[in-house]
């Protein structure tokens, strides 16, 4: 049986976002697997955990024992369930699934039971500084047969405006939540009047409102028939979900900040949400993600894996494999990538007429051009976009 011979961590940023790729090399010539461990804002910490702790732990182990190795990595530090360790675990876990598929000569979705569909429906992001700009961008996507769009006027927290701040206020991104709510309602009204029901709309509050304000906004948005409203509350305020559910029928997607499948248990069992929004590497990789998808299926909850720019192409490939397999698939977030990403990551998922497709290659079906990846070094800097403040300077969740 092939054994784990070496583990390498590849850091690259072809589009300016730090990506963490894990390469698990076996003692069988030419047999290796790739996994995503991307935590774009703590990349050196993840690299350290993999190289200093997980690699010595798993070297020499049988690559087929994915389940056992996952639990070994998860429990080895005693303290568990943190984002840095989970991403580190994910990199190795996904790579082992990639290896298993290559050994079997099958794509990963076939290892999980095969396809439930031939293509994966996805949504793209649209934001702009004016409603006319947003309309134009939606029309461009519609011409590409993309009918699911997440719309934001400005970005998270709304349009940048002149805000009266206290003297000597700290630097940061200042938002006016009152204006954000009214502007968002105006945006949805304009978009629905222009497109009618010929487009599926999504919006991300990104936990930037007080819970009662998020409920107020959700109730007002209900008449615009959203495909789902994302992250109305932060993970620390999920008790508010029952109040929201009792007052509005707007579909809810949540969870990219969760660390463990148990974080969804109450939300799923009580049917308080409609879509599980999971950053797959954040919860430890394919092994826990496929179990959570199967659990959600029993309660009629659909999947909508997190797929922004700070998920690597390897992570996106894993998202697509699981989406092809899961009966309760809903939609997949897909940011869209430049040609350079397809050069660095040959075999990554591709889009056509509103659906995502994979190569039929075994494993995850994706590779990395390491020589080219090295031409795009990461930048370790202070993260600024998470320094979000109210007009009086109070820091809030980003």
N, C-alpha and C positions, 0 to 999 in steps of 0.2 A: 504494500500500500504506500502511495506517495506520502512523504513527511514534509513538514514545514522546515525549509532550509535557511531562509532569510526573510526579513521584512524590511522594506525600504519605504521612506516617507518622501513624497515628491510635492514640493510647494511651488505653485505657479499662479500667475495672474494675467492670462491673455487678454482679459477685458477689464483689468484694473481692480478686480475683486479677488481677494486671497482665497485660493482653493487648496485643499489638502487631499491628495491622492495616496492611497496605501497600495503597495505592490507586495503581495505575498508570493515568494518564490519557493518552489518545491525542489526536492532532490531528484526529480525526473526532468531530464533535459528539455528545456523549452516550455515547461508547464508552469504557468504563473496565473495569478488572478489580480484584479483591480477592485478597490473599494473606495467609497467616499467617506471621508472623516471631516468634512468641511465645517469648521466653526470659524468664520471669516475674521472674527474680531479677537480670537484667542488662539491663533494658529500655532504659535510657538509652544504654548502649554500642551496642546493636543499632541504635537510632534514629540515633546518630551515624554509624555505618558506612554506613547507607543514604543519609542526607542528604549526608554529606560526601564519600563515596567512590564508592558505586555509582550514585547518581543522575547525577553528572556523566559517568560512564563510559558509561551506556546511553541518555542523552537523544538523540533523533533517530534511534534505531535502529528497524529494521523489527520490528514486534511478532510477526511470524510466525516469526522466527528464534530460537525458544526454545532449541534445542540449542546453537547458537553463542553466544547471550547467556549461557547458564548457564556454559559453559566460560570465556568471557571474564571473568565475575564471579569465578569460582572461582580463576583463575590470576593475576588482575591484581595482587594484593598480593605475589606471589611466595611468601611463606609462606602456607600454606593448612591446611585441615582443622581449624578451631577452631570452637567452638560459637557464638560471637558472629557471626563472618562467615557461617557456614552458615545461621543463622537469618535473617540479613539477605538472603542470596541467595534463600532460600526464599520470602520475602515477595514478591519480584519474580517469581520463577519461577511460583508458583501464580497470581499475577495475570495473567501472560501466557497461561497455560492457560485461565483464565477468559475472557480477551479472545478467544482463538482460538475457543472454543466459541460465544461470542456472534456472532462473524463468520460462523461456519459454520451458526449456528442449531441447534446440537446440544449436548446435555449432554456434559461432559468424558468420561464413561464411554463414550460412543459414539465419541469421537475415538480412544480407546484400543482399540476393537474391539467395543464393545457389552457388554451385560450377560451374565454367567454365571449370574445368579440375580435374582429380582425384589425380594427384601428381604435385609437384612444382619443376620445373627444377632449378638447382642451379650451382654455380661455386665455386671452392675452390682456395686457394692461394698456389702458389709455389714460393719460392725464394731460392737462393743458392749462394755460393761463387764461383762456377764455372758452366760453361754450362753443363758439364757432370752431375753434381749434379742436375741441373734443369731438364735435360732430364730423369734422373732416377726417380725423384719424379713425373714427368708427367706420365711416364709409370706405376708407382704404382697406380695412380688415374685412368688411363685408364683401368687397370685390374679390377677396382671397377665400371666400366661402367660410369665413370665421364668424360665427354668430353668437359667441359667448365672450363678453367683454367686461372687465373690471374697470369702472370709471371713477376717477378722482379729479376734482377741480383743484389744481395745485397738486399737492401730494397729501401725506398724512397730516391731518389738522387743518387742511384747507389752503387757500391762497395766501401768499405772503402779503401782509398789509402793514401799514404804519401803525405801530403799537406804542402807546404811552407807557414807558417803563420808569421805575423809580431811579433816582440818581445812583450811580455806581453799580448798576445791575450787572450780574454775572453774564458772560457770553453764553450763547445758546440759540436754539431755534424757538422763537416765541410765537405762540398761537393764541388766537381769540376763539374760544370754543363756541360762543354765541354766534359769531359770524360764520363759523364753520358749519354749524347746523343749518342756518338759514340759507347759506350759499349752496349746500349740498341738496337741500330740498328743491331749490330753484333749478339746479342742474338737472335733477331727475325729471322735473316737470318739463323742461325744455327738450330733453332727449326723448322722452316718451311722446311728446307732441310731434316731434320731427320724424321718429322712426316707427311710432305705434308699437305694436307688440312683435315687430319683426326682428327683434334682437333680445338676447338674454343678458340681463344686467346684474353685475355684482358690485358691491362697495365694501371697502375695508375701513372700519372706524379705527382699527389699530390701537385699541384700548385707550384712546386719548380723551375720552369723555368721562365725567363723573357718572357712576352707574345710573342714577335717575335720569340724567340727560340722555344717556344712550337709549334708555327705554322710551323716553319721549320721542327721540329721533326715529327709532324703529317703528313706533306706531304711526308716525307721519309718513314713513317710507312705504308702508304696507300697500297703499293704493297704487304704487308704481310696479308692483309684482316683480320683486327681485328674485333672481335665481338663488342667491343667498346673501346675507349680510355677515361680514366677517369680523370676528374679534370685537364684539360690543363691550366685553369686559376683560379685565386682566385676569390671569390665573388666580390672583389673590382675592378676587371678588366674584367668584363663580356662584355663590349663594344667591346672587341677584337673578340668575338664570330662570328660577322658578317664577319670579315676578314678571319677567319679560314674557315667558311662555304663556302665562295666564292672561296677558293683556294684548298679545299680538300673535298673528299667525305667520309672520315673516320668517322664512327659512333662515337657519343660523348655521354658520360654519365656524369652527373654533379649534385651536389646539397647537399652533406652530411653536408656542413657547413651553408646551408640556414636556416633561422629561421621561415619564414612565407610563406604560399602558394603563396602570391603575388610575392615573389622573383623569381618564375618560369614563371610568366605570359608572359613576352615578349619572353623569350626563347621558350616557347611552341607555342604561337600564331604565331611567325615568323618562327617556325620549325627550330630553330637553334641547337637543340639537338635531340637525339634519345631515350634517357633513362633518367627518373627522378630518381636520386640517393638520397633517403631521409632517414635520421635518424629519424624514426617516433616519438620518444619521443622529439626530438629537435624542432619539429613544433607543439607539443601539443597533440599528441596521435592519436588514430584511427579516431576520429571525423573529424579533418581537412584532414587527410591522404586520407580517402576514397573519400572526395570531390575533392581533387586534382587529384587523379587517374581518376575519371570520367571526369574531365575537360581535362586532357591530352589525353584521349581516342578520344575526338572530333577532335584532330589534328594529330592522328596517332602516338603519342608518347607513348612509352612503359614504364613499371615500372621496377625498379631494386633496391628494397629497400636495404638500408645500413644494413649490417649484420656482423660486425666484433665482436671481443671478448668483446668490450665495449658496446655491446647491450646485455641485460640480456636474459636468456632463455624465460622469459615472453614476452619480446619485440620481440624475434624471433618467438614466437608462434603467436603474432599479425601480424608480417610480413607474415607468412604462410597463416593465415586466409584470409588476404586481397589479397594475391597472388592467392589463390584458387578461390576467387570470381571475381577479376577484369578481364574483357574481354581483356584488353590491357596489360596483364602481359607479361613481357619479360624474366626476369631471376631474381634469388634471390642470394644475397651474403650469403654464409654459411661457417663459419669458421671451423666447426667441434669441438666437445667437448669430454672431457674425461668422463670416467664412473662415476667419482665423481659428475659431474654436473647432470647426470641423477638420482643420488641418492638424491641430494639436491633438484632438481626440477622434481619430478615424473610427467610423462605425457608430457614432452617437445617433440618437433618435432624430428623425427628420419629419417635417410637417408637409402635408399635402391636402388641400381642400378641407381644412378644418379638423384633420385627424393626424395623430402621430403614429409613426410606424418604426419598426426595428428591422435591422438586418436579420437574416435567419441563421446567423452564426451561433455556435454553441456558447454557453455561459451567458454573460451579460451582453456579449456581442460588440464590445467597445474596447479600444486600445488607447495607448498614449504614445505620442512621439516625444520621447524624453529630451532629445536634442533640441527640438523646437520649443518644448515647454520651458527649458532652461533659459531661453531668450526672453522670457517674460517673468522676471523675478517679482516676488511679493514685496510689499511695502508695509512694515510694521510701524503704525502710527497711532496716535490717540484717536479713538473713535469719536466723531463729533455729532453724527446725525442722531445719536441717542440722547443728546443733551437738550431735551425739550422742556420748555418752561411756559407757564401761564404769564399773562401780562404783568403781574406783580413780581415775577422772577422765581416763583415756586417751581421746583423741578417736578415733572410728572412722568408717568410711564411713557416710553417711546413707542 
